[in-house]
């Protein structure tokens, strides 16, 4: 399965762009999912950043890779 995510503004969603996306999948059926994310308020952004800092300080929800581990994971995922 191939997945692609395109993050664009409404103004950039044109018929030409849709045709280019179609050309990426010749002869295939595919699904387009559109989601609109609400803008984050400054207070929400601060809370999110504060939680992230707290998680890092507590070593909670942190994933760390050596450069070699990262490269191995990239290779593995690119083969799927």
Secondary structure by P-SEA (a helix, b strand, c coil): cbbbbbbbccccccaaaaaaaaaacccbbbbbbbbbbccccaaaaaaaaaaaaaaaaacccbbbbcaaaaaaaaaaaaac
